[in-house]
Amino acid sequence: VEHTVVDRHLAECTAEKNIRTLQAYAKKLGVLLIVETVSPYDPKGWDSDQNPNARLHTHATHALSNVFVEHLGKDLGIAINNDISHTAAELITNNRKDLWQYLYARTVALAPYTKLIHANTMVEPFNGTDSHDGILDTDFAENAFPSKVQFTELLSVFKSRDDVWIVNEPQRDH
């Protein structure tokens, strides 16, 4: 029901039950189910080309936290897609140092279960939305987060892994 917030515990129990069902179905088909980290807010209007200020006007999605997603990996063996912007967006702050420490710590915590990374950045305001501002030098020149140095450090968490795919996920020109 639109504009109705479901109890977090009920939402997590329902999600876990449904994910277990999807996991069993995926195994029957011989495919890998991957669950993605999600931003806690969405812009009003998905297409920023149509509405460049959409990220300034957000609404809460009441998304399941990336701590819950970590539980799915750790306790249920579910593969994780760490969407860099989604994971970072869970901490709502314009303090880049705090945001970096949070993103790095969450990436390390999710790493054992991570099979896919959506490589993207975001720009201020860091208000719980993701901006998919690319990973090009021009994006970094626009002060995107994480910085190029931070991005390199973040991806180095996976340098000895051959079972993780990293997919660039900018706003456009994928």
LUMTORKOL-631676 format. One record per residue: residue number from 1; residue in one letter; x, y, z of N, C-alpha, C, O in turn. Coordinates in nm, 3 decimals, padded with zeros to 5 digits. Each point is the difference from the previous one (the first is absolute). Example, Ala and Ser with C-alpha at 12.3 -4.5 7.8 and 13.67 -1.06 7.14 Angstrom:
   nr  rest      n_x      n_y      n_z     ca_x     ca_y     ca_z      c_x      c_y      c_z      o_x      o_y      o_z
    1     A   01.319  -00.569   00.780  -00.089   00.119   00.000   00.090   00.120   00.000   00.104  -00.002   00.066
    2     S  -00.139   00.107  -00.138   00.082   00.119   00.006  -00.077   00.109   00.073   00.051   00.111   00.017
END
This chain:
   nr  rest      n_x      n_y      n_z     ca_x     ca_y     ca_z      c_x      c_y      c_z      o_x      o_y      o_z
    1     V   00.086  -00.117   00.000  -00.086   00.117   00.000   00.090   00.123   00.000   00.088   00.013   00.085
    2     E  -00.110   00.076  -00.179   00.084   00.118  -00.014   00.002   00.082   00.129  -00.103   00.017   00.066
    3     H   00.220   00.033  -00.031   00.024   00.084   00.117  -00.018  -00.074   00.132  -00.012   00.063   00.105
    4     T   00.010  -00.196  -00.108  -00.009  -00.078   00.122   00.137  -00.060   00.029   00.061  -00.061  -00.087
    5     V  -00.015   00.078   00.209   00.129  -00.054   00.040  -00.024  -00.132   00.073  -00.078  -00.007   00.095
    6     V   00.148  -00.096  -00.140  -00.013  -00.132   00.061   00.102  -00.010   00.113   00.110   00.053  -00.010
    7     D  -00.148  -00.120   00.117   00.091  -00.026   00.110   00.129  -00.063  -00.053  -00.006  -00.095  -00.078
    8     R   00.122   00.149   00.120   00.129  -00.046  -00.052   00.021  -00.150   00.023   00.044  -00.070  -00.091
    9     H  -00.076   00.021   00.209   00.018  -00.144   00.028  -00.086  -00.084  -00.093   00.046  -00.101  -00.054
   10     L  -00.170   00.141   00.034  -00.089  -00.072  -00.092   00.055   00.005  -00.142  -00.002  -00.100  -00.072
   11     A   00.051   00.216   00.031   00.056   00.013  -00.135   00.120  -00.092  -00.018   00.013  -00.066  -00.103
   12     E   00.075   00.062   00.202   00.118  -00.087  -00.009  -00.039  -00.147  -00.003   00.058  -00.078  -00.076
   13     C  -00.154   00.039   00.159  -00.046  -00.140   00.000  -00.061  -00.038  -00.135   00.025  -00.108  -00.052
   14     T  -00.106   00.197  -00.002  -00.064  -00.025  -00.129   00.105  -00.006  -00.111  -00.005  -00.089  -00.085
   15     A   00.098   00.182   00.087   00.106   00.000  -00.101   00.082  -00.128   00.008   00.029  -00.062  -00.102
   16     E   00.009   00.022   00.222   00.081  -00.120   00.016  -00.074  -00.123  -00.051   00.059  -00.084  -00.069
   17     K  -00.187   00.072   00.102  -00.080  -00.113  -00.048  -00.004  -00.002  -00.153   00.019  -00.105  -00.062
   18     N  -00.043   00.221   00.002  -00.008   00.007  -00.146   00.136  -00.024  -00.067   00.007  -00.061  -00.106
   19     I   00.098   00.109   00.168   00.134  -00.021  -00.055   00.039  -00.147   00.009   00.065  -00.052  -00.091
   20     R  -00.103  -00.015   00.199   00.024  -00.144   00.010  -00.072  -00.074  -00.113   00.055  -00.093  -00.060
   21     T  -00.177   00.134   00.031  -00.077  -00.062  -00.110   00.070   00.025  -00.134   00.014  -00.092  -00.081
   22     L   00.029   00.215   00.058   00.072   00.032  -00.124   00.132  -00.075  -00.009   00.039  -00.044  -00.108
   23     Q   00.030   00.029   00.221   00.128  -00.072   00.002  -00.021  -00.146  -00.041   00.077  -00.055  -00.079
   24     A  -00.181  -00.008   00.133  -00.029  -00.140  -00.036  -00.034  -00.011  -00.149   00.045  -00.093  -00.067
   25     Y  -00.122   00.187   00.017  -00.036   00.000  -00.142   00.124   00.022  -00.087   00.017  -00.067  -00.101
   26     A   00.070   00.161   00.140   00.123   00.027  -00.075   00.088  -00.125  -00.006   00.058  -00.031  -00.104
   27     K  -00.048  -00.040   00.217   00.081  -00.121   00.002  -00.055  -00.106  -00.095   00.076  -00.068  -00.069
   28     K  -00.208   00.055   00.065  -00.062  -00.095  -00.094   00.035   00.034  -00.144   00.021  -00.089  -00.082
   29     L  -00.014   00.218   00.052   00.031   00.044  -00.135   00.150   00.004  -00.028   00.042   00.017  -00.115
   30     G   00.038  -00.032   00.219   00.145   00.005  -00.018   00.053   00.141  -00.022   00.101   00.019  -00.067
   31     V  -00.170   00.079   00.125   00.045   00.139  -00.011   00.030   00.055   00.140  -00.045  -00.054   00.101
   32     L   00.120   00.161  -00.098   00.039   00.063   00.125  -00.093   00.116   00.031  -00.011   00.095  -00.077
   33     L  -00.056  -00.103   00.190  -00.082   00.110   00.048   00.093   00.100   00.068   00.081  -00.037   00.084
   34     I  -00.094   00.164  -00.122   00.081   00.106   00.059  -00.095   00.108   00.052  -00.087   00.047  -00.072
   35     V   00.105  -00.009   00.199  -00.082   00.104   00.062   00.085   00.127   00.012   00.115  -00.005   00.045
   36     E  -00.173   00.117  -00.085   00.073   00.127  -00.006  -00.026   00.086   00.123  -00.110   00.000   00.055
   37     T   00.212   00.075  -00.013  -00.019   00.101   00.102  -00.088   00.110  -00.059   00.002   00.025  -00.120
   38     V  -00.078   00.041   00.207  -00.101   00.096  -00.047   00.012   00.132   00.076   00.031   00.001   00.119
   39     S  -00.055   00.108  -00.189   00.000   00.133   00.064  -00.123   00.017   00.087  -00.107  -00.052  -00.033
   40     P   00.120   00.125   00.145  -00.116   00.021   00.086  -00.099   00.104  -00.052  -00.113   00.009   00.048
   41     Y   00.155   00.070  -00.147  -00.086   00.102  -00.059   00.010  -00.008  -00.151   00.101  -00.044  -00.055
   42     D  -00.205   00.086  -00.012   00.000   00.010  -00.146  -00.034   00.143  -00.038  -00.074   00.068   00.070
   43     P   00.128  -00.023  -00.184  -00.040   00.131  -00.049  -00.142  -00.007  -00.055  -00.045  -00.106  -00.045
   44     K  -00.024   00.217   00.048  -00.132   00.006  -00.060   00.021   00.022  -00.149   00.018   00.113  -00.044
   45     G  -00.022  -00.221  -00.032   00.031   00.003  -00.142   00.130  -00.072  -00.024   00.105   00.044   00.047
   46     W  -00.109  -00.154  -00.121   00.118  -00.085  -00.018   00.102   00.059  -00.095   00.120  -00.018   00.019
   47     D  -00.165   00.088  -00.121   00.088   00.041  -00.109   00.054   00.140   00.025  -00.072   00.098  -00.020
   48     S   00.196  -00.088   00.064   00.055   00.132   00.033   00.023   00.085  -00.125   00.014   00.122   00.011
   49     D  -00.011  -00.184  -00.131   00.009   00.081  -00.121  -00.128   00.082  -00.016   00.003   00.114  -00.048
   50     Q  -00.115  -00.172   00.089  -00.128   00.068  -00.007  -00.015   00.099   00.117  -00.061   00.106  -00.015
   51     N   00.116  -00.144   00.130  -00.016   00.081   00.120   00.134   00.003   00.075   00.021  -00.080   00.091
   52     P   00.069   00.171  -00.128   00.133   00.000   00.058   00.003   00.026   00.151   00.099  -00.032   00.065
   53     N  -00.205   00.086  -00.009  -00.005   00.027   00.144  -00.079  -00.105   00.076  -00.036   00.022   00.116
   54     A   00.009  -00.136  -00.177  -00.081  -00.104   00.064   00.058  -00.045   00.133  -00.074  -00.028   00.094
   55     R   00.207   00.020  -00.084   00.063  -00.047   00.124  -00.020   00.097   00.116   00.021  -00.038   00.116
   56     L  -00.060   00.159  -00.144  -00.025   00.096   00.107  -00.137  -00.020   00.063  -00.029   00.054   00.107
   57     H  -00.054  -00.132  -00.173  -00.137  -00.024   00.048  -00.018  -00.151   00.011  -00.028  -00.068  -00.098
   58     T   00.045   00.017   00.219   00.002  -00.144   00.020  -00.121  -00.048   00.079  -00.070   00.077   00.065
   59     H   00.048  -00.206  -00.073  -00.100  -00.064   00.086   00.062  -00.129   00.053   00.076  -00.068  -00.069
   60     A  -00.111   00.036   00.192   00.054  -00.119   00.065  -00.055  -00.125  -00.065  -00.120  -00.010  -00.026
   61     T   00.209  -00.085  -00.001  -00.045  -00.129  -00.054  -00.015  -00.103   00.111  -00.060  -00.106  -00.019
   62     H   00.115   00.138   00.136  -00.001  -00.093   00.114   00.062  -00.134  -00.043  -00.047  -00.107   00.037
   63     A   00.153   00.119  -00.115   00.067  -00.117  -00.055   00.065  -00.083   00.111   00.030   00.050   00.108
   64     L  -00.009  -00.175  -00.138   00.071  -00.087   00.093   00.146   00.045   00.006   00.060   00.029  -00.103
   65     S  -00.005  -00.023   00.221   00.134   00.052   00.018   00.105  -00.093  -00.059  -00.025  -00.118  -00.021
   66     N   00.143   00.173  -00.005   00.107  -00.086  -00.050   00.053  -00.090   00.111   00.070  -00.097  -00.029
   67     V  -00.099   00.126   00.154   00.031  -00.094   00.110  -00.089  -00.124  -00.014   00.046  -00.112   00.023
   68     F  -00.172   00.132  -00.060  -00.089  -00.114  -00.026   00.048  -00.078  -00.121  -00.002  -00.123   00.000
   69     V   00.045   00.193  -00.105   00.053  -00.067  -00.118   00.123  -00.082   00.037   00.018  -00.111  -00.050
   70     E   00.066   00.164   00.138   00.116  -00.076   00.048  -00.046  -00.129   00.069   00.059  -00.106  -00.021
   71     H  -00.163   00.115   00.102  -00.056  -00.119   00.066  -00.041  -00.105  -00.104   00.023  -00.119   00.020
   72     L  -00.082   00.164  -00.130  -00.040  -00.095  -00.104   00.120  -00.076  -00.055  -00.008  -00.121  -00.023
   73     G   00.118   00.190   00.004   00.121  -00.065  -00.048   00.059  -00.093   00.104   00.032  -00.116  -00.028
   74     K  -00.017   00.168   00.147   00.067  -00.073   00.108  -00.080  -00.121   00.047   00.056  -00.108   00.016
   75     D  -00.184   00.125   00.006  -00.081  -00.105   00.061  -00.077  -00.086  -00.099  -00.038  -00.113   00.032
   76     L   00.014   00.165  -00.152  -00.078  -00.077  -00.099   00.080  -00.037  -00.124  -00.050  -00.073  -00.085
   77     G   00.174   00.122   00.074   00.081  -00.032  -00.117  -00.044   00.071  -00.126   00.028  -00.048  -00.110
   78     I  -00.097   00.160   00.123  -00.047   00.077  -00.116   00.115   00.085  -00.053   00.072   00.063   00.078
   79     A  -00.055  -00.062  -00.208   00.101   00.085  -00.064  -00.046   00.146   00.005  -00.119   00.029  -00.012
   80     I   00.214   00.061   00.030  -00.030   00.142   00.017   00.055   00.080  -00.117   00.108  -00.027  -00.052
   81     N  -00.187   00.127   00.010   00.045   00.104  -00.091   00.020   00.125   00.084  -00.097   00.060   00.046
   82     N   00.221  -00.021  -00.025   00.029   00.123   00.072  -00.004   00.113  -00.100   00.095   00.024  -00.074
   83     D  -00.208   00.047   00.073  -00.012   00.120  -00.082   00.064   00.112   00.082  -00.055   00.041   00.102
   84     I   00.169   00.007  -00.146   00.081   00.093   00.077  -00.080   00.122   00.047   00.006   00.036   00.117
   85     S  -00.080   00.026  -00.207  -00.078   00.118   00.039  -00.112  -00.037   00.097  -00.025   00.073   00.095
   86     H  -00.042  -00.185  -00.119  -00.107  -00.041   00.091   00.054  -00.024   00.139  -00.059   00.043   00.099
   87     T   00.172  -00.113  -00.091   00.059  -00.031   00.130   00.041   00.127   00.072  -00.030   00.017   00.118
   88     A   00.097   00.073  -00.188   00.042   00.126   00.062  -00.119   00.086   00.039   00.003   00.067   00.104
   89     A  -00.107  -00.068  -00.185  -00.115   00.087   00.024  -00.073  -00.032   00.130  -00.077   00.082   00.050
   90     E   00.102  -00.200   00.004  -00.069  -00.035   00.124   00.042   00.091   00.116  -00.077   00.021   00.093
   91     L   00.199   00.033  -00.099   00.043   00.097   00.100  -00.028   00.139  -00.056   00.063   00.041  -00.098
   92     I  -00.153   00.030   00.157  -00.038   00.131  -00.050   00.083   00.106   00.071  -00.026   00.036   00.115
   93     T   00.127   00.013  -00.185   00.089   00.103   00.053   00.075   00.063  -00.116   00.025  -00.065  -00.101
   94     N   00.012   00.191   00.117   00.087   00.064  -00.099   00.144   00.000   00.047   00.085   00.063  -00.063
   95     N  -00.057  -00.131   00.172   00.137  -00.014   00.049   00.066  -00.114  -00.078  -00.027  -00.117   00.026
   96     R   00.111   00.152  -00.120   00.061  -00.099  -00.089   00.088  -00.101   00.073   00.007  -00.116  -00.041
   97     K   00.059   00.158   00.147   00.084  -00.092   00.077  -00.087  -00.108   00.065   00.031  -00.119  -00.009
   98     D  -00.139   00.159   00.073  -00.091  -00.097   00.062  -00.063  -00.091  -00.105  -00.014  -00.120   00.020
   99     L  -00.024   00.180  -00.132  -00.062  -00.077  -00.108   00.098  -00.104  -00.055  -00.038  -00.114  -00.025
  100     W   00.164   00.154   00.007   00.101  -00.093  -00.049   00.022  -00.114   00.099   00.004  -00.117  -00.040
  101     Q   00.011   00.149   00.167   00.022  -00.103   00.101  -00.117  -00.098   00.003   00.020  -00.121   00.014
  102     Y  -00.140   00.173  -00.025  -00.120  -00.085  -00.001  -00.001  -00.090  -00.123  -00.019  -00.121   00.012
  103     L   00.039   00.179  -00.131  -00.002  -00.079  -00.123   00.107  -00.107   00.001  -00.027  -00.115  -00.037
  104     Y   00.146   00.149   00.078   00.109  -00.098   00.002  -00.032  -00.113   00.098   00.016  -00.117  -00.033
  105     A  -00.061   00.151   00.152  -00.032  -00.103   00.101  -00.113  -00.091  -00.047   00.006  -00.121   00.020
  106     R  -00.108   00.177  -00.083  -00.112  -00.081  -00.048   00.044  -00.087  -00.118  -00.044  -00.114  -00.012
  107     T   00.131   00.166  -00.074   00.049  -00.079  -00.113   00.082  -00.118   00.051  -00.014  -00.111  -00.052
  108     V   00.098   00.133   00.151   00.079  -00.109   00.059  -00.094  -00.103   00.062   00.021  -00.121  -00.015
  109     A  -00.124   00.167   00.086  -00.096  -00.093   00.064  -00.078  -00.081  -00.103  -00.028  -00.118   00.022
  110     L  -00.006   00.179  -00.134  -00.076  -00.068  -00.106   00.089  -00.086  -00.090  -00.049  -00.089  -00.069
  111     A   00.179   00.116   00.069   00.093  -00.062  -00.096  -00.007  -00.152  -00.007   00.001  -00.053  -00.111
  112     P  -00.008  -00.020   00.221  -00.002  -00.147  -00.012  -00.118  -00.054  -00.081   00.007  -00.111  -00.053
  113     Y  -00.113   00.188   00.043  -00.123  -00.045  -00.066  -00.022   00.072  -00.133  -00.094  -00.031  -00.073
  114     T   00.182   00.126   00.041  -00.015   00.081  -00.120   00.044  -00.077  -00.124   00.109  -00.056  -00.005
  115     K  -00.197   00.055  -00.094   00.030  -00.062  -00.129  -00.009   00.101  -00.114   00.047  -00.026  -00.111
  116     L  -00.106   00.142   00.140  -00.018   00.104  -00.102   00.016   00.135   00.068  -00.046   00.020   00.113
  117     I   00.110   00.073  -00.182   00.011   00.137   00.046  -00.053   00.090  -00.110   00.042  -00.009  -00.115
  118     H  -00.135   00.096   00.151  -00.041   00.108  -00.089   00.091   00.117   00.032  -00.013   00.064   00.104
  119     A   00.105  -00.038  -00.194   00.101   00.105   00.019  -00.058   00.133  -00.045  -00.020   00.024  -00.119
  120     N  -00.007   00.061   00.215  -00.056   00.130  -00.028   00.039   00.096   00.111   00.054  -00.041   00.103
  121     T  -00.080   00.166  -00.125   00.030   00.102   00.099  -00.125   00.083   00.023  -00.102  -00.018  -00.067
  122     M   00.112   00.110   00.161  -00.111   00.092   00.022   00.056   00.137   00.035   00.116   00.015   00.036
  123     V  -00.202   00.084  -00.046   00.038   00.138   00.030  -00.089   00.053   00.112  -00.105  -00.056   00.030
  124     E   00.150   00.165   00.029  -00.080   00.063   00.105  -00.130   00.053  -00.058  -00.004   00.039  -00.117
  125     P  -00.100  -00.036   00.195  -00.004  -00.033   00.142  -00.007  -00.152   00.021  -00.063  -00.071  -00.078
  126     F   00.128   00.024   00.182  -00.004  -00.141   00.036  -00.121  -00.020   00.091   00.012  -00.003   00.123
  127     N  -00.127  -00.010  -00.186  -00.128   00.003   00.069  -00.075  -00.133  -00.002  -00.122  -00.004   00.015
  128     G   00.195  -00.104  -00.034  -00.064  -00.131  -00.003  -00.036  -00.047  -00.139  -00.052  -00.110  -00.016
  129     T   00.078   00.193  -00.085  -00.023  -00.040  -00.138   00.134  -00.028  -00.066   00.104   00.046   00.046
  130     D  -00.108  -00.120  -00.153   00.122  -00.022  -00.079  -00.013   00.079  -00.128  -00.111   00.022  -00.049
  131     S   00.225   00.020  -00.005  -00.007   00.083  -00.120   00.060  -00.063  -00.123  -00.016   00.053  -00.110
  132     H   00.085  -00.164   00.123   00.058  -00.067  -00.117   00.077   00.100  -00.086  -00.025   00.012  -00.120
  133     D   00.117   00.057   00.180   00.075   00.101  -00.074   00.126  -00.053  -00.065   00.093   00.077  -00.026
  134     G  -00.088  -00.208   00.000   00.107  -00.056  -00.081   00.127  -00.027   00.076   00.007   00.017   00.122
  135     I   00.094  -00.060  -00.196   00.133  -00.022   00.057   00.107   00.045  -00.100   00.104  -00.064  -00.014
  136     L  -00.131   00.173  -00.054   00.095   00.056  -00.096   00.078   00.112   00.065  -00.042   00.055   00.102
  137     D   00.157  -00.020  -00.161   00.079   00.111   00.053  -00.084   00.128   00.008   00.016   00.079   00.093
  138     T  -00.104  -00.058  -00.191  -00.084   00.120   00.002  -00.095  -00.002   00.121  -00.031   00.105   00.056
  139     D  -00.015  -00.223  -00.017  -00.087  -00.011   00.117   00.077   00.034   00.127  -00.049   00.073   00.086
  140     F   00.171  -00.125  -00.076   00.083   00.028   00.117   00.036   00.149   00.005   00.012   00.057   00.109
  141     A   00.004   00.006  -00.226   00.028   00.144  -00.005  -00.118   00.081   00.054   00.017   00.114   00.043
  142     E  -00.136  -00.174  -00.046  -00.121   00.065   00.052  -00.021  -00.028   00.148  -00.106   00.029   00.055
  143     N   00.209  -00.086   00.011  -00.002  -00.026   00.144  -00.096  -00.114   00.038  -00.064   00.004   00.105
  144     A   00.055  -00.103  -00.190  -00.084  -00.116   00.029   00.057  -00.078   00.118   00.119   00.006   00.029
  145     F  -00.206  -00.078   00.037   00.040  -00.087   00.112  -00.031  -00.143  -00.037  -00.107  -00.025  -00.056
  146     P   00.195  -00.072   00.085   00.132   00.019   00.057   00.097   00.060  -00.102  -00.025  -00.005  -00.121
  147     S   00.134   00.062   00.171   00.101   00.057  -00.088   00.068  -00.113  -00.077  -00.021  -00.118   00.029
  148     K   00.102   00.155  -00.126   00.071  -00.100  -00.079   00.093  -00.084   00.089   00.006  -00.122  -00.016
  149     V   00.065   00.186   00.108   00.088  -00.072   00.091  -00.082  -00.094   00.089   00.038  -00.115   00.020
  150     Q  -00.149   00.165   00.033  -00.086  -00.083   00.085  -00.059  -00.117  -00.079  -00.010  -00.111   00.052
  151     F  -00.030   00.138  -00.176  -00.056  -00.106  -00.083   00.102  -00.112  -00.020  -00.034  -00.118   00.008
  152     T   00.157   00.156  -00.035   00.107  -00.098  -00.018   00.019  -00.082   00.127   00.013  -00.122  -00.005
  153     E  -00.012   00.189   00.119   00.014  -00.069   00.128  -00.119  -00.093   00.026   00.018  -00.112   00.048
  154     L  -00.136   00.157  -00.080  -00.121  -00.080   00.020   00.004  -00.128  -00.084  -00.029  -00.108   00.050
  155     L   00.066   00.122  -00.175   00.005  -00.116  -00.088   00.116  -00.093   00.034  -00.003  -00.118  -00.034
  156     S   00.106   00.170   00.102   00.112  -00.085   00.038  -00.041  -00.106   00.101   00.071  -00.099   00.019
  157     V  -00.185   00.117   00.046  -00.054  -00.101   00.092  -00.021  -00.132  -00.076   00.005  -00.107   00.059
  158     F  -00.027   00.117  -00.189  -00.033  -00.117  -00.083   00.114  -00.043  -00.091  -00.021  -00.084  -00.088
  159     K   00.141   00.139   00.107   00.109  -00.024  -00.095   00.042  -00.145  -00.012   00.051  -00.040  -00.104
  160     S  -00.071  -00.040   00.206   00.041  -00.141  -00.008  -00.117  -00.091  -00.035   00.012  -00.122   00.006
  161     R  -00.125   00.181  -00.042  -00.119  -00.078  -00.030  -00.017  -00.014  -00.151   00.022   00.096  -00.075
  162     D  -00.060  -00.215   00.031  -00.030  -00.019  -00.142  -00.147  -00.038  -00.020  -00.040  -00.046  -00.106
  163     D  -00.040   00.067   00.211  -00.141  -00.037  -00.005  -00.092   00.121   00.016  -00.118  -00.016   00.032
  164     V   00.171   00.138  -00.054  -00.078   00.121   00.015   00.001   00.076  -00.133   00.105   00.024  -00.058
  165     W  -00.224   00.012   00.011  -00.013   00.082  -00.120  -00.019   00.145   00.043  -00.069   00.027   00.098
  166     I   00.131   00.064  -00.170  -00.014   00.144   00.028  -00.055   00.063  -00.128   00.061  -00.007  -00.107
  167     V  -00.177   00.069   00.121  -00.069   00.059  -00.114  -00.013   00.150   00.022  -00.050   00.045   00.103
  168     N   00.095   00.032  -00.200  -00.015   00.144   00.006  -00.149   00.034  -00.009  -00.071  -00.053  -00.085
  169     E   00.025   00.142   00.171  -00.142   00.035  -00.001  -00.019   00.150   00.016  -00.047   00.047   00.103
  170     P   00.084   00.030  -00.207  -00.022   00.144   00.006  -00.146   00.033  -00.032  -00.080  -00.088  -00.031
  171     Q   00.047   00.216   00.039  -00.136   00.047  -00.029  -00.039  -00.030  -00.146  -00.113  -00.039  -00.028
  172     R   00.208   00.057  -00.063  -00.027  -00.023  -00.143   00.129  -00.048  -00.067   00.106  -00.002   00.063
  173     D  -00.114  -00.036  -00.187   00.115  -00.048  -00.077   00.069  -00.119   00.065   00.122  -00.003   00.014
  174     H  -00.201  -00.094   00.027   00.055  -00.121   00.063   00.101  -00.068  -00.090   00.057  -00.102   00.037
END
